[in-house]
Each structure stands twice: as C-alpha cells, then as structure tokens.
Amino acid sequence: MKRSNISIVSGLLLIWFLAASLPVIAQDYYPPKGEWERKSPAEMGFNETKLEAAVQYAREHEYTGSRDLRIAIQEGFQQEPYHKIAGPTKKRGRPAGLIIRDGFIVAEWGDIKRVDMTFSVTKSYLSTVAALALDRGLINSVDDRVSDYVWDGTFEGVHNEQITWEHLLNQSSDWSGNLFGMYDWADRPPAEGGIDEWKYRKLNEPGTFFKYNDVRVNVLAYSLLQVWRKPLPQVLKENIMDPIGASTTWRWYGYENSWVNIDGTRVQSVSGGGHSGGGIFISTLDHARFGLLFLRKGKWQERQLFPEEWVRMATEPSPANESYGYMWWLNLGQRKTEGLSENLYYAAGFGGNYILIEPDHELVVVTRWLEPSERPEFIRMVMESISNYR
C-alpha cells in the first residue's frame, strides 16, 4: 500500500476512534401524535412505592363539588350579583392524571383521554396566544397600551387608556366596564359592602393592584381577537396544538352573546375560563403535551414554537402579586408550598385542575378534579418519591 493511502486510512481510523469515544448526548424525547412512551418509575428515578402512594392520594381526594358542573359553578359563584351561565358546560369525570419525567409517562390514573372542562387553566393557554402575537409582531411590546391597538371604546377613559398588555396578562389592570353583559365589579366582589360600594369603588392605578377577575381576562381574549383578526382557537390549533401532536378532541368556547364582527365575519370571542361556562374543554393527555412544551421552553422537536424568553417572562413574579406571572401561578409568596422549588409553576382551574411544571427535575404533572386544598400535599408526595430529590 502506498504511503499516502496508509496516511488516509490511519487518519480515518483516528477520526472513527475519537468519535466513538465521545459521550453520547441523549436527545429530548417528544411523544409522536397519538402515542406516548411509558417507562417504569424505577427506570426514571422514582421510588415506586412512594409514587404509587401519591397517585392513590390523588384518587382518594376527589374534588367535593358536584359532578354536574352547572351545579358546581352556580354554588361556587353564588355570591356574585347577576352571575349566570352563558357558555357551554359538561358533566365531569372522576379524578385523572399523568406524571411525566424527561418526556416519558411514569404514572397515570383515571380516564386520561376524557375531554373535560378545565376552567382557569384556559388562562395559561390564552397568555400563550399573547406570546405568539408578540413573536409575530402583532404586538410590539407588552408595555404598549392596549388602547393603541383596540380603539372601539373598550379602553376609553383616563383609567382604561393607561392599561398595557402586561397589566391584562398579570391581572393588575383594574379595567372597568361591561363586556358581553358582564360587569367587572360583579366578578368576585369583596365580602363586605353591596352593589353601590362595588360599582363606585375607587379605581387602582393599573399595575399596582392584583385582582383575579374573569371579566378582565375576557377583555384580554377580546383584545387579542382584535389583533389576530381570526378566531383564537384557530390560532392556538395551528401554532401550538397541531405542532405538539395534540388530539382533535379539544374545544375552546365563549358565550352565547360573545360573537363579534371581524372584517365582515362573525367570530366568537372566547372566554379565559369556565366561570360562566365556556373556556377550553380538553383531555389530560393534551394538557400534558402543553405542559411538556413549557418544560422544554417553547421547543417541540426541532421547532421553537414561541421564544424561550417568553417562559421567563411568563413566570416572572408580578409587581402586584409575587405569586402570579402571565397567567401562571408561581411557588412564591402566599402561594408558596414549603419544601418545593421556587422554580415550580403551574396552571390552575376551578375544581382542582392543574398543570404543574417542575424544571429542576424535568417533571410535568397533570391532575384533574383533585380537591384544591390537597394540591400542596399531593405535589409534595410526588416530589418526595423522586429518589434523588434534594
């Protein structure tokens, strides 16, 4: 063999040896559409006995409200003047859930394919539609005044004109008005006082006062509809749910009277929860895909569906409430569960619906119809079942 050929062969062998000696970097697992790989708890670093105890805890601590959600809603919000069910509802199922680590299912319970109402978990999907609008340049900045984009009178007046997109996203806008026949002041009013005091209250400067208020969340949904100029369920489907392989069973509803004219087309302005019916109806499995997308900071396989920076923005403590970001709850302040990471954040809805994301241990937990007061103990049990926890 010629010297030149020997040198070439030797060089190729050296390259092969070096490549073979390099550590293999495992790629993140993403479940294909209609499939999801399962792994044993032990394989994924769990104490199987402790994990099963956590799952059993979720099964045994079912939400105590009626399974007929029309009744549960009416009982839950009976203190609100003029409250009515204006959107669709659905009788709920029994407790269900999934525990995902590193993208793989390690535990499940209940009917994870059943489509159920999810109430205010919808808000976290809604804020993601805002992320997409920001990424597409439909909104220049979360610090922009919404009145610069929505000029139909929804934000008229000295107070409402000051409201920015961020104020709507972190529920500190104190927007005042009536949307689709629902008054902001009638939504979760104070325990003291009456209609006159609530109606003529002193308005708080936008950004300084947090109030969990579904009418104002619906104002955000309406404002995003004005910006996108097409149905928000369509925006969510095309840009998020289809790319992550979600099923075709989920739905997003508004109210009977929340239809508006968008460029000559009748479009429903959807609601940010099921407080008065409507919101997103979805399966546990589809929730888990959405949670995994956030765990992976907006990336699904090779596609960045929304900027990684959005996850940081959405989980930043708000000036008016350190427990709340852009429609995600944070494990901080009054909502803090001791013993759990401050990096944990979650979507939460009436009746014990949760998507919990714990980045420190690559964990996504979805639970449906868990008694809300039992959430801290349940998630603590899940975390303590991880063999290398702490």
C-alpha angles and dihedrals in degrees: 000000000000119000091242092054091047089053092051093049091046090050093050091049090051092051091049091049093050093047092049092050094053116100115259110244110216114226120227113264118237119185113240118235111285093009138080125181117229127208131188118262091240091053090053096047103265132132097238095209093051092045092051089050089055092049091048089050090057091048093050098045101062120171106272096219123102118285085225095082094199087065093042091051094047091049094044095052102029092121091066117097114235092006113162139161106254101164137049123289134189135204107254133234131233125279114304136169152154134220114205126187124182086350096302127112110244100167138013139172137182127009103326093180095055115113112228139164112271102189114195095007079083088073092069090054089048093053088052089058086056089052090055091049090052092047092050092050093246086123116034098201139352085236092064117109111253090220087070088064103030109047102161096104098273089114101032121136133057093278101044093043090065094060116114130197089256092056090055092045095052095037096242098115099100085205110188124211149062124292121184090344094308122117121217092222093055092059110096095336121195118277089241128064132020143255096297093051092046095045096048099037122141110267119235122229108262111263096025104080130048120213124168100225128161095199090061091046087054088052087059091050091048091048092050089050089055090052098044094041091209136073114295092222087060091050091050093046097049098041104033119007099046095045092051092050097248118169124258092243101087121099136189118207139184129190134297090254100036096095114125137181114256111182091324095316124110107235130175116235102221126223127243093228146353098268088120096017126278126067124118120334108198147149127255090244093056091047088054092054090052090049091049089052089058092044087056090048097246097315123124114184104308097342126091100210094186131000118286086227089068092069090056091047094047093051097044112115111255120238090237096044124015090198093063135065129169095328093314122107117231131211091243139098117359091352094055117126107206116236094029127102118269086224091069114107134172150185113235134194140181115280096032104297114156144169106192122190121194107180096183090070100026090248134156119182123186120186130174128201097002114154100259095228089059095057096093094051093044095052090044089055091049092051093046090054089066106100096219096039109147 
